[in-house]
Amino acid sequence: MRSKPSKVLRTKREYTAKLKVRRSKLSGGTKLADNIRKDPEHWVSGDDPMTAAQASYLKTLSEQAHKPDPTGKQLTKAEASELIEQLREEAGVEK
């Protein structure tokens, strides 16, 4: 008589979800990325021009915060990130 087969993870998504649960248990339930956020001043690519995604998000946030659109300025990635944080607070948008 055949024994019951163990649950097989059929998709990459199922495997990834299971792996995240295992990692969470091993790390004491804390997210691994919680303590690795760097200050934008210390980014290696912080002096590069802001990305199109940053510019788009800045435009949206500035509209929500009723502030002038800052995307016409030549901002760096680090400057854009700091401005995004500031506008999030002013617009009342959570992370």
C-alpha positions as CSV (number, residue, x, y, z in Angstrom):
1,M,0.0,0.0,0.0
2,R,1.3,3.4,-0.9
3,S,1.9,6.0,1.7
4,K,0.5,9.5,1.3
5,P,2.8,11.7,-0.8
6,S,4.2,14.7,1.0
7,K,2.9,18.1,-0.1
8,V,4.8,19.1,-3.2
9,L,5.3,22.8,-3.9
10,R,4.2,23.1,-7.5
11,T,5.0,26.7,-8.4
12,K,7.9,29.0,-7.9
13,R,5.5,31.4,-6.0
14,E,4.6,28.6,-3.5
15,Y,8.3,27.8,-3.0
16,T,9.2,31.5,-2.5
17,A,6.4,32.0,0.0
18,K,7.4,28.9,2.0
19,L,11.0,30.0,2.0
20,K,10.1,33.5,3.3
21,V,8.2,31.8,6.2
22,R,11.2,29.7,7.0
23,R,13.5,32.7,6.9
24,S,11.2,34.7,9.1
25,K,11.1,31.9,11.7
26,L,14.9,31.6,11.6
27,S,15.3,35.4,12.1
28,G,13.0,35.4,15.1
29,G,10.0,36.7,13.2
30,T,11.6,40.0,12.1
31,K,11.9,40.9,8.5
32,L,15.5,40.6,7.2
33,A,15.4,43.9,5.3
34,D,14.3,45.9,8.3
35,N,17.7,46.7,9.5
36,I,19.6,47.2,6.2
37,R,18.0,50.5,5.0
38,K,20.8,52.9,4.2
39,D,20.6,56.7,4.5
40,P,20.4,58.2,1.0
41,E,23.6,60.1,1.7
42,H,25.5,56.8,1.8
43,W,24.2,55.3,-1.4
44,V,26.8,54.4,-3.9
45,S,24.5,55.6,-6.8
46,G,23.1,58.5,-4.8
47,D,24.7,61.1,-7.1
48,D,23.1,59.6,-10.2
49,P,20.2,61.5,-11.7
50,M,16.8,60.5,-10.2
51,T,15.0,57.7,-12.0
52,A,11.8,58.0,-14.1
53,A,9.9,56.2,-11.3
54,Q,11.1,58.6,-8.7
55,A,10.1,61.6,-10.9
56,S,6.7,60.1,-11.5
57,Y,6.2,59.4,-7.8
58,L,7.4,62.9,-6.9
59,K,4.9,64.4,-9.3
60,T,2.0,62.4,-7.7
61,L,3.1,63.2,-4.2
62,S,3.5,66.9,-4.9
63,E,0.0,67.0,-6.3
64,Q,-1.4,65.3,-3.2
65,A,0.6,67.6,-0.9
66,H,-0.5,70.7,-2.9
67,K,3.1,71.6,-3.5
68,P,4.8,72.7,-6.8
69,D,6.0,69.9,-9.1
70,P,9.7,69.4,-8.3
71,T,10.4,67.2,-11.3
72,G,11.7,70.1,-13.4
73,K,14.7,70.3,-11.1
74,Q,17.8,68.2,-11.8
75,L,17.7,66.1,-8.6
76,T,20.0,63.2,-7.7
77,K,18.6,59.8,-6.6
78,A,19.4,60.6,-3.0
79,E,17.8,64.1,-3.1
80,A,14.7,62.6,-4.8
81,S,14.5,60.0,-2.1
82,E,14.7,62.5,0.7
83,L,12.1,64.7,-1.0
84,I,9.8,61.7,-1.4
85,E,10.0,61.1,2.3
86,Q,9.2,64.7,3.1
87,L,6.3,64.8,0.6
88,R,4.9,61.6,2.0
89,E,4.7,63.1,5.4
90,E,3.1,66.3,4.1
91,A,0.6,64.4,2.0
92,G,-0.2,62.0,4.8
93,V,0.8,59.0,2.7
94,E,2.1,55.9,4.6
95,K,5.0,53.8,3.3
